Amino acid sequence: LGQLNEVDVVIKKGETFHLYVLGINKRVYYSSTDIKVADVNIFGNVKGYRSGTTYIKVKVDGKVLKCRVRVVEINKDKVNLRIGEAYQLKVKGKVLGIKWKSSNDKVATVSKTGLVTGISKGEAIITARVLGKNLSSKVIVSERK
């Protein structure tokens, strides 16, 4: 019997993807084990609502196929810092191997753990790359008081 086009997916909060059974032309029934994390409609369109993990179950011919869906998000979309101040950015959702990057190290740096430090006045985008997804936060650094 058919198999799913995806069995393990990582999506950002608010993102959608289409789940379907390969090689069949039969009625299928979709459901989510946690609709607060991600839900699916009758057409197999899955949408991520908040960080976490859920499984989308697909019933076809009395058989149940599963797809793990992990929804990720960054804890802050915008951060205001003064020169010398730091803020801890985090990726919410169960993932490992996050790569952090600053668009402008002269304005703000970011450590391997997501600690952002304001260096000089200006703006930078801090990006966390997680399993092929980019999550970003805008950092605005202002003068010290």
N, C-alpha and C positions, 0 to 999 in steps of 0.2 A: 504494500500500500504506500501511497505517497509520503514524501517527507517535506518538512518546512524549508522555506527559502533561507531562514535564519534560525539558529538555535541559541545564540548568546549575543545580545546586542547591548551596546552602551549608547545612551542618548542623553542630550542635555535637557534640563527642565524646559518645557515648552516645545520641544522638538517632536516630530512625528516620523514614523516609518510604516511601510506597508508589509504585513505578514501574510503569507499565503502558502497553500500546500501545492507542491510541484506535481505536475503530471496527472491531475485529476479534474474531472468535470462533474463534481458532486457538491451537494450542499454541505457546508461546514459551519460549525458553531464555535464562536470565540468567547472566551471569558478571561478575566484577570483575577489572580489570587489576592491582589491588593489594589483596589481601584484608586486609592489615595496616592499611590506611587505612579502607576500608569494604568490607563484603561484602553479598551479596544472596542471598536464599533463592529457592526454586522458585516462590514466589508473588509475587516482585517487591518484597519488603520489604527495604529497604536500611538498614543500621545503620553509623554512624560509630564507628570504634575509636580512631583517633589522628589528630593533625593531619597534613594533606597533601592530595594530589589523586589521585584515581583516576577511571577511567571504568567505568561499568556498560554492558556490551554486551548487547544484546537481539537474539537471532536469531529471525527469523520468515520462513518461506517462502524460505529461502536468502539473505535480506537481513539486514544487521547495522545496528541503530540504536544510537546512543551517547548517554549522558548523562554530563556531567562532574559529579563530586561533589567538593566541597571541604569538608574537615572542619576546623573551627577549635576551639581551646580556649585558655584563659587559662593562663599559666605558673604561677600560684599561686592556690589557692582561698581561702587565709587568710594574712594578713600581720600580724605583731606588730611594732610600731614604738614607739620612745620619742619624746617631743616633740622636734622638730627633726631627727629621722632621716628618711631617704628610702629608697624601694625602687622599682626599675624593674619595672613590670608590662608584660608583652608578650602579644600575641595570637599563638599558634602556628598556622601555616597561611598559605597565600599569599593575602593579601587587602590591599586598599588602602582608604583612607578610613575609618579607625577613629575614632569619636567617643568620648571619655572623659568621664565625669561622676562626681562624688562626691555621695552622698546627704546629706552634712553637711560643708560646707566649713569649718565651725568646728572640726571634729575632724581632718579630713584633706583636703588638696587634691590634685588630679591635673592634670598638665600635658597639653598636646596630644599628647605622646609617651608618656604613661602613667607618668610619674614621680610617685610618691605621696609626699607629705610629711606627717608627723605634726605637727599644730598644737596640739591640746589633748587632754586625757584623754577617752577615750570610744570609740565604735564608729561606723564608716561603711561603707557598701557602695560600692565603686568599680565602675562599669559601663563596659564597652567595647561600643559598638554597632557591629556589623559586618554589613553587607548584610542588615539586618532581624533579626539575631540579637543577643540580649543575653548577654554573658559577664560574670560578676561575681566579685568577690573581697571577702571580709570583712576590713576593716582594724581592728585593735584598737590604740589608742594609749594608752600608759601614761606615767606620770611619768618624768622624767629621773632617773638614779641620782645 
